[in-house]
Amino acid sequence: MGRPVVHWEFMSKDPAMVSDFYAKIFGWKVRHIPQLNYRLVETGAKGEMRGINGGILKPEREGPWPGNMLFYVLVDDLAAYRKKIVDAGGVIHVEEQEVPGMGSLSLFTDPEGRMNGLWKAKAAMSKKKPAKKAGKAGKKKS
């Protein structure tokens, strides 16, 4: 059995603002749970490259949290999402970079400077078998 990633979290100084940023760009549904000081994020994880859900919270202690998390969001149009990110207050750091045989990516930071990525998968090859050519029946001449 593998060890899949099953959840992600962003530590944020302003969880409401960060939640709104990602909801606006990707259409994620964010449910605030005040008693836990937590925002549960539903990414709409479906399809061939099934994604995961996560959460956004404000740490109870001051100071920076060590490390930064980078994850990639599957999109169908890198240019359109880069525009959405800039319009929502984010910054693009890598416009588009191809990963040969796999797809393309872009990197951006959200309004708090958190780096993340956009991923556009290479179009899957058709899984249909090629149609057989109709055979020509040999005719004898009389």
C-alpha positions in Angstrom: 0.0 0.0 0.0 1.3 3.5 -0.9 1.4 6.6 1.3 -0.8 9.1 -0.5 -1.2 12.7 0.5 -4.7 12.9 2.0 -5.0 16.5 3.2 -3.2 19.8 3.1 -3.2 23.0 5.3 -2.2 26.6 4.9 -1.1 28.5 7.9 -2.3 32.0 7.4 -2.2 35.4 9.1 -5.6 36.2 7.5 -7.5 33.0 6.8 -10.6 34.8 5.5 -8.6 36.7 2.9 -6.6 33.6 1.8 -9.8 31.5 1.6 -11.5 34.1 -0.6 -8.5 34.3 -2.9 -8.5 30.5 -3.6 -12.3 30.3 -3.8 -12.4 33.2 -6.3 -9.7 31.6 -8.6 -10.6 27.9 -8.4 -14.2 27.8 -7.2 -13.2 25.9 -4.1 -15.9 25.8 -1.4 -14.7 27.0 2.0 -16.7 26.3 5.1 -15.7 28.3 8.2 -15.9 26.3 11.5 -15.6 29.1 14.1 -15.4 26.8 17.2 -12.2 25.2 15.7 -10.8 28.5 14.2 -10.6 26.5 11.0 -11.7 26.7 7.3 -12.4 23.4 5.7 -11.7 23.5 1.9 -13.4 21.3 -0.6 -11.6 21.4 -3.9 -14.1 19.4 -6.0 -11.7 16.5 -6.2 -13.0 14.3 -9.1 -11.9 12.8 -12.4 -8.8 11.0 -13.7 -6.3 13.1 -11.7 -8.3 13.1 -8.5 -7.1 15.8 -6.1 -7.4 16.2 -2.3 -9.1 18.6 0.0 -7.5 20.7 2.8 -7.9 23.5 5.3 -6.8 27.0 6.2 -6.1 28.2 9.7 -4.5 30.9 11.7 -1.8 29.5 14.1 -2.3 30.2 17.8 1.3 31.3 18.2 3.1 34.3 16.8 6.0 34.2 14.4 6.6 32.4 11.1 5.9 28.7 10.7 8.8 26.8 9.4 8.8 25.7 5.7 6.4 26.5 2.9 4.0 24.3 1.2 3.9 24.0 -2.6 1.1 22.1 -4.3 -0.3 22.1 -7.8 -3.9 22.7 -8.8 -5.1 21.0 -12.0 -6.4 23.5 -14.5 -7.5 23.3 -18.2 -6.0 26.7 -19.3 -2.8 28.0 -17.7 -3.1 31.5 -19.2 -6.7 32.0 -18.0 -5.8 31.1 -14.4 -2.7 33.2 -14.4 -4.9 36.2 -15.3 -7.3 35.2 -12.5 -4.5 35.0 -10.0 -3.1 38.5 -10.9 -6.6 40.0 -10.9 -7.1 38.6 -7.4 -3.9 40.0 -6.0 -1.4 37.2 -6.6 1.9 37.3 -8.4 3.1 35.0 -11.3 6.7 33.8 -10.9 6.9 31.2 -13.7 4.6 31.9 -16.7 4.6 28.5 -18.2 7.1 25.7 -18.2 6.8 22.3 -20.0 7.5 19.1 -18.3 8.2 16.8 -21.4 5.7 14.0 -21.8 3.7 15.0 -18.7 2.2 18.5 -19.1 3.0 22.2 -18.2 3.1 24.2 -15.0 3.1 27.8 -13.8 4.1 29.0 -10.3 2.5 31.9 -8.4 2.3 33.4 -4.9 -0.9 34.3 -3.1 -1.3 37.7 -1.4 0.6 36.4 1.7 3.5 35.3 -0.5 2.8 31.5 -0.3 4.1 29.8 -3.5 1.9 27.3 -5.3 1.6 25.9 -8.8 -0.9 25.4 -11.6 -0.7 22.1 -13.5 -2.1 21.4 -17.0 -1.8 17.7 -17.7 -0.8 16.6 -21.2 -3.9 15.4 -23.1 -4.4 11.7 -22.5 -4.0 9.5 -25.5 -7.2 8.0 -26.8 -7.7 4.6 -25.2 -9.8 3.4 -28.1 -8.4 0.7 -30.3 -8.0 1.8 -33.9 -10.9 0.6 -36.2 -10.1 -2.4 -38.3 -9.9 -1.7 -42.0 -12.7 -3.4 -44.0 -11.2 -6.4 -45.7 -11.5 -6.7 -49.4 -13.0 -10.0 -50.5 -11.1 -11.5 -53.4 -13.4 -12.1 -56.4 -12.7 -14.6 -59.0 -13.2 -13.5 -62.6 -15.4 -15.9 -64.6 
